[in-house]
């Protein structure tokens, strides 16, 4: 029978640890694929990684899982920026690492300025590293475009440089070579991708993620100006924008395969309660609230709450053809989350006792950190979903 469900798989800590595949990942995808290596169920890979191309992540996953993964099945933290066409014609400063310009152009942005290009144009701005300070006073910069917005793709390498130059751009309304006048507020629009405070690689302890960089930028801006840094949009997990985009790709896959049954249930498998589980549960609330007049689950009632998330709730309420009824969260124990003792006994994982690692603009609702199911690894997660779906 055609599947009425689909999978949203996190990558780091679920399928791989750094460059090493999780052993259960191949077993899971042997269950998901037929004898010819074609998936029998729609699958998307939803990662908060963003310092690479979708095609590169697809190749990496193909090698790790032993089957062909297409770029169209991969959602990076910044993939939903394709939808933000109102910014595509502006001069946007981009921060992060990897193929920043190529990613920005692939997403539809026409005018891209990197931190390095800005640093070269205004060499007196980057003053922390003594070895990079100019030996002589450079001539005045002319002809450099006014910055009209900022995209934070992911954690950069030289944090002090990016923190300084982004702050300069915000304080100067896009003209960082000018003298400081009255601080403009609201400041230029900021689109931020990936809010993960921590992520799991080969090290025994979690590593700093882009959420840590955002925390630094927010703190510096508030300390300097006395005002809150605001985001035009926060995307990547746990943002509902990302889950809505994932749902769209799942339904698109089902249509392309000729599966006639409408997709009714999503199973989101992750290792991080603060992004994967919180995000899946938040989106599940959106789905359940879609027919009600008010959707407030998980977002602060404040100007900081990204407007794009409100748009998701409106879209769901107005989408009469939306067949998806639920998004169940499945937490695995191979990454950030480590279960102590029997899986059936979850006293030590009480969300009320957890320190909230989520982003400032998402309220701390302990119930959203409680996974629908906790299993050992991704293979167990697939088996659990198959059993619930009565799927052979």
C-alpha positions, 0 to 999 in steps of 0.5 A: 500500500502507498505510505501515508507517512514520512520521515524527517531525519536529523543528521548529526548525532542521529545518522553521523557523528562528525565524519563517522556514520552511526552504525544503526543508520545503514540498518535503518535505511535498509529497512526503508529501501526496496531491493533496488535501493529506492526508498519506499517511504518519503524521507527528508534530511533536516539538519541545522548545518549550513556551512556547505552546499545541499549537493555536498551534504547529499553526497555525504549522506549517500556515502554514509547510508549506502544509497542515493540521496538527492539534494532535493531531500536535504534541508539545510538551516538556510534552505527556506530562505528561498521563500524570502524573495523580498530580500533577494534584490538587496545588498546583504552582508553574509556571515558564516563559513564555507561556500557563503556566496554560492549558497546565497546566490543559489537561494536567490540573493543577487547582491552578496557582501562577505565579512572578508570583503567588508574587512578589506574595504574598511581595514580599520574596523578589525582591530582585535588581532594585532597582526592584522592591523594595517601598518599605515593609515589606508586611503578612504574607501569609496564606491562600496555599496550600502548594506541593506540587511544581514544573513547569519548563515552559521558560526564563523571562524573568527568570531571577534571579526564577525561580531565587530563588523556586524555590529558596525553595520547595524550601528551605522545603518549599513555604512560602517565607514561613517562616523557614529551618529544616532543609533538607528532603531529598528536596525537593518533586517537580520535573517538568522539560520540555525539556533543550536546552542550546542551540537554533537561531533566526535568529541565526548561533550557537545560543541558550540553551535551557531546559537552560541554566536547569536547569543554573543551578538545579542548580548553585545548589541544590547550592552552597546545600545540598551536595546534588543537585537531583533530578527526578521526571521529565525529559521532552521530547527526548531522554527515552524518555517523549517518544518513547513518546508520539510512537509512540503518536500515530503508531499512533493516526493510522494506525488513524484513517486505516484503514491496516491495516499495523502501524507497524514503523519510525520515522524521527526527523529532527532538527538537534541531535545532543544531543537529536534524535539522542541521543533517537532512538538511545536510544529505538531501544535501548529498542525493541531491548532491550524483550524483555530483562530489563534496560534501562540504555541511556543512563541513569545508575545513580543516583537522579537518573535520572528514574523515568519513563524506567524505566517506559517500559522496563517498558511496552515489555517488557510490551507484547506488541502493540508492533509498532514495531521501530526508530527511525532517526535522520536528522540534517539540516544546516540547524540546530544541526548544521553539516557541514563538507565532504563528508557521506560524510566524518564525521571532524570529527563524531566523537562522541568529540571532542564536548563533551556538551551533554546533561543531567546525568542522561543518561550520555555515550554517544558512540555515541548521538550518531552519526546513522543517516544525515546528509543536507542537509535535511528534503526529503533526509531524506524521500526517504531514508526513502522509498527505504529503504521502497521507497515511491513 
